[in-house]
C-alpha cells in the first residue's frame, strides 16, 4: 500500500521543480536551460509512477484509503487542517492528469528547443 508521504510527493514534486527552475536554474544557470526541461520531465514522470502506485493501492484496498488530517494553521479558535482521502475517482484522475502533464512536458521540450527563453 502506498504511504501518505508518497501521495504528498505526487503533488509536491512538480511544485518543488517549479521552485528550483524559477529560483535556481533560470537566474543562475540559464546557459544550461536544457536542465529545466529534463528536471521537469523527471519530476512529472515520478509523479505519474506514484499515481499509478496509488491507483493500484486503492484497487487493492477495496476502493478507499484515508489518512488522518494534519493541523496546518491555528488562528485563535480556528484550526485549519489538511488531509488526504484517496478514493477511486481521485486515483484515476491523478493518473490521467499526471500522464497528460508528462506528455505536455515532453512535447514542450521539442517545441521550445531553439527558443532563447527555453527555461
N, C-alpha and C positions, 0 to 999 in steps of 0.2 A: 504494500500500500504506500502511496505517495505521502511524504511528510508535509507538514504545514509550511516549513521553510522552503521546500521545493516549489510549492504553489505560489508563495510570495515572490520567488525568483522569476516566475513567469511574467509577473507584472514589473518587477524592479530591474531586470536585466536591460530591457530596452531603454528605460528611464536613465539608468546609470550610463549606458552607452551614449545617450544624448548629452549628458553632462560631461563625459570625457571628451567627446568630439568638440563640444561648444567651448569648454573651458581650457582644454589642453592642446588638442591636435590643431584646431583651427588657428588659435593665436600664436602658438609656438612652433608647430611642426607643419605649417601649411605647405611646405615644399614636398612633404610626404603625404599628400592628401589622399592617395590611394588607400592608406591605412584606415581612413574613416569608413569607406565602403566595406572593407573586409571585416572590421570590428563590428559594424552594424549587422552584416550578414551572419557572422558568427553568433552574436547575441540573440538575434531573432531565430536562428536555427536551433540554438539551445532551448529557447522558449518553446519552439514547436515540439521538440522532443519531450520536454517536460509536460507539455499539454497532452501529447499522446499518452504519456505515462499516467497523467491524471485521468484521462478518459478510461484507460484500462482499469485503473483503481476504482473508479465509480462503477464500472460494469461488474467488477469482482465483489464490490461491497453492496450489492443489491440496490444501487441507484442513488445513494446519498452519503456524503462524508461531511461531518460538521466538526469544526474546531471551535473552541471557546473564544469569546470576544476578549480583546485586549483593550485596556483603558488607554486612550490616546491623548486626551486632553481633559483636564478638570478645571472648570472656572466656577468658583463658588459651589453651589449645589448641583450644577450642571456637569454631567460626566459624558464625554464623547468616547464611545467605544467603537472599535473596528474589528471585524472578524471575517471569516471565510466560510461560506456554505457551498460545497461542490455538489451540484445535482447534475443529472444527465444533460439538461439544456446548457448549463454553464460549461460543462466539459466539452460538449460538441462545438459550442461557439468559440471556446478557446482554441480548439484545433483549427476551425475554419479561419478565424481572424489571424492567428499566427502563421498559417500556411499562406494566406493571401499576402500578408505583410512580408513574408520571406520572398515570395515571387516578385513583389514590387521592388524590394531592395535589390534583388539580383538583376532585374530589368534596368533599374536606375543606374547600376554600376556601368552597364554597357552604354546606355543612352547618354550619360553625363561624362563619359570617359575623357573627351577632349575639352570639356568646359573649364575655363580658368577658375571658377569657384566651385570646384568638384566637392571639396569637403563640406 
